[in-house]
Amino acid sequence: MDASVSLDKVRNIGIMAHIDAGKTTTTERILFYSGQIHKMGEVHEGDTEMDWMIQERERGITITSAATTCSWLDHRINIIDTPGHVDFTAEVERSLRVLDGGVVVFSGVEMVESQSETVWRQADRYNIPRIAFVNKLDRVESDFIGTLEMIEDRLGVCAVPLILPLRNEDRRTEGLVDLIERRFLVWDEKSLGVEFEERDIPAEIVDEAERLRETAIERVAEVDDAIMELFLAEEDIPPDLFHAALRKGCIEAGMIPVVGGSAFQNQGIQILMDAIIRYLPSPVDIPAIRGVDSDEERHADPDEPFSALAFKVVSDRYAGRLVFIRVYSGQLDAGGHAYDVSSGKGMRISKIFRMHANQRIPLKQAIAGDIVAIVGSQDISTGDTLADKNAPILFEKIEFPDPVVFIAVEPRTEAEFDDLLSALRTLSIEDPTFHVSTDESTNQTILAGMGELHLEVLVRRLRDEFNMQVHVGQPQVAYRETLTCPLEIEERFDKQAAGKGQFAHVRIKLEPLKRGGGFTFDFTAPAEEIPKEYRSPIESALRGTLTNGPVAGYPLADIGATIIGGSFHPVDSSELAFRAATAGALHRAYSEGVFKLLEPIMEGEVITPADYLGEVMEDLARRRGEIRELQQRESVQILRVAVPLAETFGYATRLRSLTQGRAAYSLRVERYDLVPEGLKEKIIRSRGY
């Protein structure tokens, strides 16, 4: 890779999709046609470059985001291939945080699926310009126009079609019409799609192609006056002018260029790669990144002070701890130094690597716009900001969802306990959605994650990577508790300790928040009642005490706490006293207030052949499932459902059994809701409360 590639010719992109839409296969083709690899791997054969973990190859899914780099038309493309399964959504979240653009892969058969919507909303949150690639157009049941319309309807975007597939009498795709260049492309099977032939557009599809081309031009004309003038004058639009206008619309106005093909059949990938170069932004096209605690900002300029964000930490058996960073400004030299602004520690950067999946290419230097891995301090965590010590800046940390499922594990022998804890610590550093704790009542080690598959993968990694065999308990739901009515409490702490007085007095107002409100803290007490220096210890004590609720010992959620008053003593008051008073006040609230149990509710889709619809609906009803919508598409029925997480354990096996393996589902935790009273008592008893 040429290190001298100018910043305007760099693209930092992520490839995202619903599981099984063909994301990794698409990435594999991009690497092959760009010359980065010389043999295409297949997901079903377990030999793809990007799915390098043993489990990824066995399961045929992407588990961890993998970074790579390739060249196309004198441009450098840094690619992150992300997982499609909802249990690994944190990998998508952290990748999106550092990317400039994205390619969202849709299946032309299943069209816009529930996890497609999830990753789309994640990309919306980070304002990432993106391209849509409609895959699987070789399948007889695929529908490009239907997918195009569904992208617009379901995702609420302005989609600009750039291709049109031509089908023969057997509904097989013969080639793709390039609408803007007015050419028909047919890929050569013998060359594995490296070569393709340009032909005139077949007569039977000319009218539809012209109609769709006019639609594309009309939409782009809305953001470009020059194209609007030519369009209204019914003059031909030069392709270069169109591409420049669509690039502007994609980056500034959220327009979505839509291309398509069949990654598996090696069709349409070159059109996608051209679109990445033409429409997605370079580091210089995106706004400067701002610091969270100042008005300072950094531009994608190698001459500005160094700044970068650590977005992923992995353990490498050869290099030790690899930290993936996105360099936003300046330069970083191998053997040089950096400053971890988040922890306040300096460090020496011993090595810098350009990554290709799990392969490392040493670099002497990383500059603005680069996505690289570094070997340095063992203290860097996901979300830390690295900068020049003489010009520090702090970037916003990456937010991750809380775990919703947990299991208890124990080693085979007591002698392995310390090794187990060490391995779990390593895995939790890599994965911010994986939490390790100890249940004080049973002294069990508790692993918490985003779902059954997530925890299953982590337990398997203990065996494969750390040679740890563990006994595993049944999956349990991470319930929460909440307050149902507003409550005011006060607590006075007044004791003698080692001959010294300890005094604090707090008045706290607690009130329920709407679902998903989390925890909010406010401090309105007058300074003459409680000085401001006690605000931090009071908030810390509140957060610490709210981790163990009164109903069944689960963390509290959707609660607002306001310190409305109290009193202090100029000599005897201390942080310790105010912590004790705050904890005492909360325990008083536990006995006086009315608290309820909340359970995570999953929402998503179940896709089943019509023959099995009755059995699937009946099974969902037994699981306390609610069917929100029922749609028919081709020969399948699509149920949009909401079902409690507790009822989904083992659902994959049950659904396969009911439908002879022909149904599929995708569910994600969307919200928490009240647990029915009868079930609540059962949960409380199972906890020993």
Secondary structure by P-SEA (a helix, b strand, c coil): cccccccccccbbbbbbcccccaaaaaaaaaaaaccccbbbbcccccccccccaaaaaaccccbbbbbcccccccccbbbbbbccccaaaaaaaaaacccbbbbbbbccccccaaaaaaaaaaaaacccbbbbbcccccccccaaaaaaaaaaaacccccccbbbbbccccccccccccccbbbbbbbccccccbbbbbccccccaaaaaaaaaaaaaaaaaacaaaaaaaaacccccaaaaaaaaaaaaaccbbbbbbbbbcccccaaaaaaaaaaccccccccccbbbbccccccccccccccbbbbbcbbbbbccccbbbbbbbcccccccccccccccccbbbbbcccccccccbbbbbcccccccccccccccccccccccccccbbbbcccbbbbcccbbbbbbcccccaaaaaaaaaaaaaaacccbbbbbcccccbbbbbcccaaaaaaaaaaaaacccbbbbbcccccbbbbbbcbbbbbbbbbbbbcccbbbbbbbbbbbbbccccccbbbbbccccccccccaaaaaaaaaaaaaccccccccccccbbbbbcccccccccccaaaaaaaaaaaaaaaaacbbbbbbbbbbbbbbbbcccaaaaaaaaaaaaccccccccccccbbbbbcccccccccaaaaaaaaaccccccccccccccccccaaaaaaaaaaacc
